[in-house]
């Protein structure tokens, strides 16, 4: 089951952390396009892991690559939030970087 994968569980927890960050900052909440984009990129990590899980190893590796790319997109959006809104997102960035590395390592073990 996909729910048993550590990378899947971690991706869900990071969605929760991302949403929490967005809820806490009043001025950031009003930036609907940035908030929407980071929500979608963080959700994309989990959904691509989940969607790929039920497919062949070849397709699963492809979906894991997309999930890793979405994690990197989320990191960039967190950096933008830090620059524009002066909100500390460093820990969340590190968590997404670590997840991207875990996804890559997991993918490389699929043969």
C-alpha positions as CSV (number, residue, x, y, z in Angstrom):
1,X,0.0,0.0,0.0
2,X,1.2,3.5,-0.8
3,X,0.4,4.6,2.7
4,X,3.2,2.4,3.9
5,X,5.9,4.3,2.0
6,X,7.9,6.7,4.2
7,X,8.2,9.2,1.3
8,X,4.4,9.3,0.9
9,X,3.8,9.8,4.7
10,X,6.5,12.5,4.8
11,X,5.0,14.3,1.8
12,X,1.6,14.4,3.4
13,X,3.1,15.8,6.6
14,X,4.8,18.5,4.6
15,X,1.5,19.5,2.9
16,X,0.2,20.1,6.4
17,X,3.2,22.2,7.4
18,X,2.9,24.2,4.1
19,X,-0.7,25.0,4.7
20,X,0.0,25.9,8.3
21,X,2.7,28.4,7.1
22,X,0.2,30.0,4.7
23,X,-2.5,30.3,7.3
24,X,-0.2,32.0,9.9
25,X,0.8,35.0,7.7
26,X,-1.9,37.6,7.0
27,X,-0.2,39.4,4.2
28,X,0.8,36.2,2.5
29,X,-2.7,34.9,2.7
30,X,-3.8,37.7,0.4
31,X,-1.3,36.6,-2.3
32,X,-3.8,34.2,-3.8
33,X,-1.7,33.2,-6.8
34,X,1.5,32.4,-4.8
35,X,-0.5,30.5,-2.2
36,X,-2.4,28.6,-4.8
37,X,0.8,27.7,-6.6
38,X,2.6,26.4,-3.5
39,X,-0.4,24.5,-2.4
40,X,-0.6,22.8,-5.8
41,X,3.2,22.0,-5.9
42,X,3.2,20.5,-2.4
43,X,0.1,18.4,-3.2
44,X,1.7,17.3,-6.4
45,X,4.5,15.5,-4.5
46,X,2.0,13.2,-2.7
47,X,-0.3,12.7,-5.7
48,X,2.5,11.7,-8.0
49,X,3.9,9.2,-5.5
50,X,0.4,7.8,-5.1
51,X,-0.4,7.7,-8.8
52,X,2.8,6.1,-9.8
53,X,2.7,3.5,-7.0
54,X,-0.1,1.5,-8.8
55,X,1.8,1.3,-12.1
56,X,4.8,-0.6,-13.4
57,X,8.2,0.1,-12.0
58,X,9.1,2.1,-15.2
59,X,6.1,4.4,-14.8
60,X,6.5,4.6,-11.0
61,X,10.1,5.9,-11.5
62,X,8.7,8.5,-13.9
63,X,6.1,9.7,-11.4
64,X,8.8,9.8,-8.7
65,X,10.8,12.1,-10.9
66,X,7.8,14.4,-11.2
67,X,7.3,14.2,-7.5
68,X,10.9,15.2,-6.9
69,X,10.5,18.1,-9.4
70,X,7.4,19.3,-7.5
71,X,9.4,19.2,-4.2
72,X,12.0,21.4,-5.9
73,X,9.3,23.7,-7.2
74,X,7.9,24.0,-3.6
75,X,11.4,24.9,-2.3
76,X,11.7,27.7,-4.9
77,X,8.2,29.0,-3.9
78,X,9.3,28.9,-0.2
79,X,12.4,30.9,-1.1
80,X,10.1,33.5,-2.8
81,X,7.9,33.7,0.3
82,X,11.0,34.3,2.4
83,X,12.3,37.1,0.0
84,X,9.0,38.9,-0.6
85,X,7.2,38.4,2.8
86,X,10.3,38.1,5.1
87,X,8.8,34.8,6.5
88,X,11.3,32.3,7.7
89,X,10.8,29.1,5.6
90,X,14.3,27.6,6.0
91,X,13.2,24.6,8.0
92,X,10.5,23.8,5.6
93,X,12.9,24.2,2.7
94,X,15.3,21.8,4.3
95,X,12.5,19.3,4.9
96,X,11.5,19.4,1.2
97,X,15.2,19.1,0.2
98,X,15.5,16.0,2.3
99,X,12.3,14.6,0.9
100,X,13.5,15.2,-2.7
101,X,16.7,13.3,-1.8
102,X,14.7,10.4,-0.3
103,X,12.5,10.2,-3.4
104,X,15.6,10.1,-5.6
105,X,17.2,7.4,-3.5
106,X,14.0,5.4,-3.5
107,X,13.7,5.7,-7.2
108,X,17.2,4.6,-7.8
109,X,16.5,1.4,-5.9
110,X,13.7,0.5,-8.3
111,X,15.1,-1.8,-11.1
